[in-house]
Amino acid sequence: MGPPLLLACLLAPLCARGASTAPGSPPGWRQHEAPRRVKRAWVIPPISVSENHKRIPHLLVQIKSDKQQPGGVIYSIKGPGVDEEPLGIFSIDKFSGKVFLNAMLDREENDRFRLKAFALDLGGVTLEDPTDLEIIVVDQNDNRPLFRQDVFTGRVVEGAEPGTCVMTVEATDADDPETDNAALRFSILEQGAGGMFSINATTGEICTARPGLDRESVGVYNLTLQAADMSGDGLTTTATAVIYLEDINDNAPEFTKEEFSMEVEEQAAGLEVGRVLVHDKDLAGSPNWLAKFTILEGDPEGAFAIHTDPYTNDGVLSVAKPLDHEVRDRFQLTVSVQNQQPLEPGAPGSPRALATVQVRVRDVNEAPVFRENPRRVSVPEGAPPGTPVTTYTASDPDTRQLQTLTYALLYDPAGWLQLDPHSGTVRTKRELRHPSAFLQGGWYIALVLARDDAEPPLSATGTLSIEILEVNDHAPLLQPPAGVVCGRPGRGGSLLLGATDDDRPPHGAPFHFQLSPQHPQLARNWSITRFNVTHAVLAVLVELPEGLYSLPLLLRDSGTPPREQQQLLNVSVCPCGRDGTCEDGVLAAATAGVGITLEALLVILGSSTLLLLLALLGAARVRGRRRALRKGLLQRSRDDMRDNILNYDEQGGGEEDQDAYDINQLRHPQLLQPRAKPPVRRDAPLRSGTPSAPRKLPSGPSDIEDFINEGLEAADSDPSVPPYDTALIYDYEGSGSVASPLSSIVSSLTDEDQDYDYLSEWGPRFRRLADLYGQ
């Protein structure tokens, strides 16, 4: 390799020995010749150029090769700013080697450029090795500082000591941090009166500067901050710092006045009486602001309660227990107030922490009161009507008002009682006896209503519980009143006796059984021993002949006083079998014989007589209804145009029954001769089949009216035949008839070819038909 490329430094500092560039002066060449030629090494210092240089193009440096040929050298440069991005910033004169700046530079984008310089001969052969060319961009103060945010927020408790740091603000500068162009200083331009905060000029930390921060006076501080480069003498920018003071409980609550007056109705529980108002300077809604109230004096019975309204911070006074104007009509309460949170140490107390509350109780009409409710009394069973039960009255709490109470029975299900409306005295209206559906466990329940005469009137209800005392008014009854025993002692010769009593305990069992003292001879043959409280055992003492024995017994209950009654026991003595029981067949007969007593026989006869009378009444009612219906059908008004079909028991025979009746006699009733009544027939109703033989002719012709009447009488006399609405089966008539059937009366579409005049000659029964169809 030859000697290094010769660089001719133009407008560049320190290009050769002894060359120098003053700081801040434009770059340039100052070449000093040595007094004598010596061998030296080439030093290529960086070439500096200021950013934002406006004189374009600007010569930066000229390079030359010491191997310059007679034909010339071709120079070139490569690198960023030439043939790499950003393009076109630098260029070189290929013949002279001068390097030019063609565009303004921005140090914040590129602070230096590293290029390669080349020297070639005219044939393109490299004359020198490539040489590095470094161009440094010199910074200018062309960027303002920037805060990291427009608004900074901080918090500090009120009353904080001086020097309490709140927050730190930050700012940046895009200029060269190694120069004063990026040396920042912070300051507070404005913070309002007081100068309560300070800022560290270098670090940007904001702290309290003075004591006396009071949220109740100033709750928020707005500071205007500034950041300046060149150590505070260059470019500036501003931002805002908002500092909130946090509340502490340094203010005690105070009543708005020393005395409050309220009014409330008596007997009102749970209602709001009124409110006591307080004021607290601390933050509304916080525990430092919420008040707590206490009733200190004037309410020993705890009739009032007070609580805090969380939205208004008022003290709400309410009634905890019903008040009575007649007992006490005025209260004077002493109420205290404090915060839910304790006061900060050193905070001043409140001069109005106590207040007096005057409460007046207003009188209202109160309902009567039954002091004894329910009232329990006793009445003996069977007490006669008009017996005093009790005097059940109420009292009126309104002692300062003149009112009169009246009484009424609100509930008396059995109608047993009567009540004096003025005195409240209850008496019986009828006898009270057991048993009754209106008694519950021996108690009768009634309700008494008491009403005052105020406007509007008020009432109260009292419960009257009457115990119907059991009276021993029933003697025990022997059950059963008859029995069968074996006539041999010790071998079935005993009978278990029982008794019942309609009285309730203690007037019932235990029962006492004994043979009648009036017949001491019975004790020779019979004995009675107790079995339990309701039963006894009758035993045979000696062998007795079979037969029926009537033993008078005396039964007594355990009531007070006891009731006793003598009753007959019918005992049937039967022959004894081997096992001590009655022999087969004898027991059944004996039981049947003794089982029907005189009382049972009378009951059976009475029942039979009653059933017989009911049956006769039913039959008479049916017969009367039949006659009423028949009479109504026969005596209808002529205006009733309905046809009626009457079913009779006799009618003429058919054409094969020529001897039964002559039809001509029907058409000429004046030719008929009187005859005796034939025997009445009893045709069975609803019987199917044909009679065994035709009906016999009557002994002589008769008027058709008598004939029909006899048939009606026969039908009416048969109680098994329903009237008028049941078809009857008559005698066989044969087939065909010279007489026209009755159905021909309505079989034609017109009545012009019919002659019904003869109907009027058939008697009063057919007069209706003659009127309907005759001319």
Secondary structure, DSSP 8 states (H G I E B T S, - for coil): --S---EE--S-SS-STT----TTS---------SS----------EEEETT--SSSEEEEEE--TT--TT-EEEEEESBTTTBSSTTSEEE-TTT-EEEE-S---TTT-SEEEEEEEEEETTS-B-S--EEEEEEEE--S----EES-SEEEEEEETT--TT-EEEE--EE--S-TTSGGG--EEEEEE--TT--EEE-TTT-EEEE-SS---TTT--EEEEEEEEESGGGTS-EEEEEEEEEEE--S-S--EESSSEEEEEEETT--S-EEEEE-EE--S-TTSTTT-EEEEEEES-TT--EEEEE-TTT--EEEEESS---TTT--EEEEEEEEEESS---TT----TT-EEEEEEEEE------B-SSSSEEEEEETT--TT-EEEE---B-S-TTS----EEEEEE-TT--EEE-TTT-EEEESS---SS-TT-BTTEEEEEEEEE--SSS--EEEEEEEEEEE-------EEESSEEEEESSTTTT-EEEEEEE-SS-TTSS-S-EEEE-TT-GGGGGTEEEEE-SSSEEEEEE-S---SEEEEEEEEEE---SS--EEEEEEEEEEE-B-TTSSB-TTHHHHHHHHHH--HHHHHHHHHHHHHHHHHHHHHHHHHHHHHHHHHHHHHT--TT---------S-----TT-TTT--HHHHH-GGG-------------TT--S--SS-----SS---HHHHHHHHHHHHHT-TTS-SSSS--------S--SS--GGGGTTSS-STT---GGGGGS-GGGHHHHHHH--
